[in-house]
Amino acid sequence: MFLSVLALAFAAQEAGKVIDVGVAMPMTSREVIHNARIIVEGGRIVAVGTQAELEIPAGYEHHSFPRSWAFPGGVDLHNHVQTGSWEDINDMVNPNNPELRVLDTVRPWNLQYQDASAGGVTTVNAIPGSGTNMSGAGVLVKVAPHIGHIDDGILRHPGSVKVAQGYNPERSSDLGGARMGMWWMLRWWLDRAAEVAEADTLDENPDVAHIAAIAQGQFPYLVHTAGGRDTYGTVRMFQIEAQVPVVVSHASFNGYMTARALAAVNARLNVGPRNFDFNFNGLGQVRGLVEAYESGGNKDISVQTDAPVVPAEEYLYQATLAERLGASTWTCLESINVRPAQQIMADHRIGTLQPGLDADIVVKAGQPLDPRSPVQLVLVDGEIVYDISQGQRY
C-alpha cells in the first residue's frame, strides 16, 4: 500500500503539461506557429508544433489559451534586486574586486522577483554594483519559488563578472579616478587572468579564478559602459585586445556614434535602461538607442532594466519602447529572450522554445511587445509560477 501511494505521488510529480495557444513564437527563426501546442515534461520542452500535428498525451495537464501568444521567458542580463531590498555585498573595497560574488545574497523568490515573474521574466543575471571597476561575479537565477536548497534556483554561477568603466566608478581617491588609471588596472587584471587560465591553476588562485574562467571561455564579462569613447573602448580592450567574451551593458548616451565600428566586430550590446539619447545640437532630436545601433549594422542587441532603476516587471516594455523609437519589430522581439540568452552563453538551456531546452514559457493575452495585454501564465522549468487566474499581480 505504501509503495503504491509513493508510485502515484511520483507519477503525479512527473505528469507533463500541454500548453495550447493561438500563436507561438519559438524564436528559433523569425516565424510563428498558429494554433500552436507546446508539450512539457520533466521540466523540459518535449515538442513544439501545431495542435493538428501533436496529440495530447494521456494524463497530461491541459492549459488552453486560444487567443493568446506563447514565447520564451524574458532573460534580463542587468538586474540588481537579488536580495529583494538594499542588503548586498560591499563591493566598494578596492578599485578591483574580482574575487567577490553575489551568490550568497540571493533570495530567489523575493517580492521584486515575484513582480518580475508577473511581467514575463524567467531568468535574471543578478550582479553587483558599479561603484568599482571590477565588483565581482554575478549569478544566473531562475525567477521562481524554490522550496528546497537555494541551488535549485541557480542556473549558473558565475553568470558573468561585472566590470564598470566610465562615470560610476570614477573618483579622486585612487587610481580609478581617471580613464587612464581605470584602463591600466583592468588590463593588468586581464593579463593576470590570462596567465592563470593558460596554466589552468584556478584552484590555486581564488583571487582571479572568476576572471580566469572567462579567459577560458566559460562565461562573459558584463561591462557597465556609456558614451562613444567608453562603449568602443570596452570592445577594444576586452573583445579585440584580450579576446575574451564580453557583453557591453548600457551602451547609452552617445555610444551609438560608434555603431558601425561595433558592428564591424560583431559586438554584443545589452542596451538600457535608458532607451534614447537627446541630441542638444541644432537638430534637437530624440534618437532611440536600439534603432541607432541597428541602423549602424548591429544585430546582436538585447535590452535590460538595471532593476530597480527600471522595475524588473517592465522588462518586456523596454523592448516595446525600443520598437516605438524606431527599431525593427523582430530585433526588439529577439532582444528579450534569444539574444540575451546567447550573449550570456546560456542558449543551450534558455531563450527559445525547442525540444530539450528548459520549459521557461510565457503566455500573454497579446503579442510580447503589446503593453495593453497582460501576462497570463508563466512556467519556469515546466512548473507554473504565475497564473493570472489566481490574481493579477502586474
N, C-alpha and C positions, 0 to 999 in steps of 0.2 A: 504493500500500500504506500509506504513512504517513498519507495523508488518510483512508483507511478506518478505520485504528486510532483516529485523532482523533475521527472521527464516532461510532464505537462508544463511546468514552470519554465523549463529550458526551451520548450517548443514555442511558448508564448514570447519569450525573450528574443528568439531567433526569427519570429514571424516577420516577413517583409512588408513593404508598403508599395502601393501603386498611386502615383500622382497623375491625374488627368487634367489637362489644361487646354484652353483654346489655342494658345501659341506657346511653343517652347523655343528658347534661344540657347542652343548648346554652346555657342561661342567658339566652336572649333573651326568655323568658317563664317562668312558674312551671309548666312542663310538661316531661315527659321523653319520650324516644323509646325504645321497646322494640325489641329485635333490630335495633340501630342499625348504620349504616355511615357512616364518615367517609372522604371521598376527599381526598387531599392531593397537590398538585403545585406545584413551583417555590416551595416554602416557604409557600404559602398554602392555605387550605381551599377546595376546589372545590365540594363538595356535602356535605350532612348530611341523612340520611333513614333509611328502613328498608332492610334487606337485600333485601326483596322489591321495593322501588322502584328501587334503584340497582344496576346491574351493575358487576362488577369489570372495569376497563379492561385490555386485553391488556398484559402485560409489567409490571404494577404489583406491588410487594411487597405481600403479603397477611399481615396480622397479626390473628389471631383470638383473642378472649378472651370466650367465650360466657357466662361467669358474672360478668363484671366490669363496672365503670362507667367511663365516659369523661366528662370535664368540662374546662373551660378551666383552663390553668395558673394557679397562685397568683400574685398581684401584691402584694408586700409593700412598702408605702409608707414604712416607717420602719425602715431597715436600715443598720448601720454597719460591716459586715465586708467592705467592698470591697477592702481590702488583704490580707485573709487573716490579718492579725496586728495589731500595735499601731501600725505606721507609718501616719501620716496627715498631713494638713495641720495646721499650727499656727494654729488659728482663734482662739486666745487672745491676740490682738494688741490690737485696740481693742474697745470695747464693741459696735461695729457694723462688720462687715467684708463688705459686700455684694459686693465685687469678687472675693473668694476663690472657689475651686472645688475639688471633689474629683476631677474627671475625670482628672487626671494621676497619681492614686494608685491607680486601679482595676487590679486583677489579675483579669480576667474569669473565670478557672476555678480560683480558689484552693480550698483544701480545704474551707473553710466553705461556699462556693458549691456544691461538689460534694455536700455533705451536704444543702444546701437543695434541690438538684435531686432527690435521692432522696426528699425529703419532699413533692414536688409543687409546688415554687416554680419559676416560669419567668421572672419579671421582678422586679427589686427597684429601689426608689428609693434609691440609695446617697447618703447625706447626711453632712455634717459634724456636729460635736458641738453640745452645748447650753450650753457654758460662757459664751457671749456672746449678746447679744440678737439679732444677725444674723451668722451664721457663714459664709454663702456659698452657692454653688449646688451642689445635688446633681445626680445624673445617673441616668436610667433605663437599667438594664443588663439585657440578656438573660442568663439563667443558663445558659451553655452554653460548651463549649470553642471557641475561635476561633483557628485556626492562622494566619490571615492578620493583617492590621492590627487593632489594638485597636478601631478604628472599627466593625469588623464586629459587635462585641458591644454597641454603643451604640444603644439605641432612640431616645433623645432627650437632647440636652444643651442647656440645663439640663432636669432633670426637675422641679425645684422649687427654691425658695430657702428655706433653713432659718432660722426665727426661733425664739427661746426667750424666753418671758416667764413669770416665776414660778419660784421655787425655784432651779434650777441656776445661772442667770446672776447671782443676787443676791450682791453682795459690797460691802464698805465702802470700797473704794479708788477708786471713780469714781462717776459719775452714775447708773450702773446698779444701785446698791446699794439702791434703793427703787422701788416700783411707779411713783411719780410721775416719777422720773427716767427709768426704762425707757420708759414710755409717751410721755413728751415726746420722747425721742430717736427712737423708732420713728415717731411722727407726723411728725417733721422729715424722716426719710428717705422716708416715703410721699409727702410733699408734693414733695420734690426729684425723686423718680421720676416723679411725675405731670407735672411741668414738662418733663422730658426726653422723656417719652413723647409728650406733646402736640406738642412741637416736632419729634419724630422725629429726635433728634440722638444716638442711642445710640452710634454710632461715635465721636463726638466726646467722649463722656462714659463711658469704660470703667468708672469707679468706681461708676456706678449703672446700667450697661447691663442687668445681670441683672434688677434690680427694675423698671426702666423697661419691660422686655419683659412683665413681669407686668401692669403698668398698661395695656399694650396687649392684654392677654388671651391671651398666648401659652402660659402655664403658670401654676400657682398657687404661692402661699406654702404651706409646711407649717410649722405653728406648734406647738412644744412648749408645752403649757399644761396646767394641772391645777387642780382646785378650782373651786367655783362662781363665785367672783369673776373669776378669770383666764379660765376657759372662755368665759363670756359676754363678758368684756372683749375677748378676741380677736375674736369675731364682731362686736362693736360697732365696734371700731377698724378692722378690715380689710374686713369684708363690708358693714357698714351705712354707716360714715362714708366710707372710702376707695373703696368699691365695686370692690374687686379680688378675683379668685378666691383663696380660702383654704381649706385643709383644717386642721381643728382636730385635732391629733395628741396622743395620750394621753387627754385629757378625763377624767382619772381622779380618785381620791379622791371628793369630794362634788360633782364637776362636774355630775352628773346632777340635782342640785337645781334647775338652770336648764333642764331638759329641755324644758318646754313653751315657754319663751321662745325656745329654739334651734329648736324645730320650727316656730315661727311664721315664721321667716325662712329655713327650709329649709337649715339649717347642714349642712356636710359634716363628719362625725365619723369619725376614724380611731382607734378605741379600743384601748388596750393599752399596754404588755404586761400591766399589772395588769388582771385581769378582774373584780374585785369590790371592794366597799367594805364595811368592817366598821364599823357604827354603834355607838359606845360609849355611847349613851344607854340609857334603861331598856329599850328593845326588844332591844338587843344583836343586831341582825340582820345577816346577811351578804347583800348585795344584788349581784346580777350587773349589771355596768355596761351591757352591751348591752341586757339586758332592761329596765333602768331608763330608758335613753334611748328604747327602742322604746315602752315604756308611756307615755312622755311625748309620743308622737306623731311621733318622729323616724323617718324611713325611709332616709335617706342615711347608712348606717353601714358602715364597714369595720373589720377588725381588723389588728393588726400585732404584730411581735415585739420591735422595738427591739434586734434582734440586735447583739451577743451577749448582751443581758440575758436574753432567752429565745432558745434556739438556733434558728437560721433554719429548720432542718428540722422544727420543731414549729409551723410557721405554720398548717397546717390544724387542728392541735389547739387553737389559740386560738379558733377558731370552734366546735369541739367543746365546749370549756369554756363558751363563751357560751350554747350551747344547754342544756347541763347546768344552768346557773344561771338558766334560765327564759326565754331569748329564743326566738322562734319559729324553726322549722327553716328556712324559706325565707329569713328575714332573715340567718341565720347562713351559709347556703349562698351567698347573694349577697355576703356580706362578704369573701369570699376571692378573688373574681375580677371580676365585672361591676361591683360598686360601687367598689372601689379604682381600676379602670381608668377609670371615669367621673370619679372625683374628681381623678385626676392628669391628666385631659384627654387620654387616650390610647386611648379606647374605639373609635376608628376603626381601631386596629391589634390590640388585645388585649382580653381579658376575656370574650369569648363565642365560641361555635363557630358561625360562619356564613360563607357564601361570601365570599371576598375578604379576610378577616382572616388575620393570621399564624397558622400552624398550630402553636400552642402548646397541646399536648394532654396531659392526664394520664389514664392508665388505672390504676385501683385495684381491688383484689380485692373491695372493698365500697364502699358509698356514701361520699362525701367526708368526712363527719363521724364515721365509724366508726373509732375508734382501734385496733380489733383487726385491721384489714385493711391490708396493705402496699400501697404504690405499686409497680406492676409495670412500667410503661413511661412514659417522658416524652419528648415531642417538643418541640423548640424550632425555630421556622421550618422545620418539616417534617422535621428531622433527629432521629434517636434519640440522646438524650444520657444516658439512663439506662435500663437493661434489667435487671430483677431476675434474669433467667436467666443473666446474666454474673456474678452475685454480688450478694447483697443488702447494701446499704450502710446502710439505716435501716429 
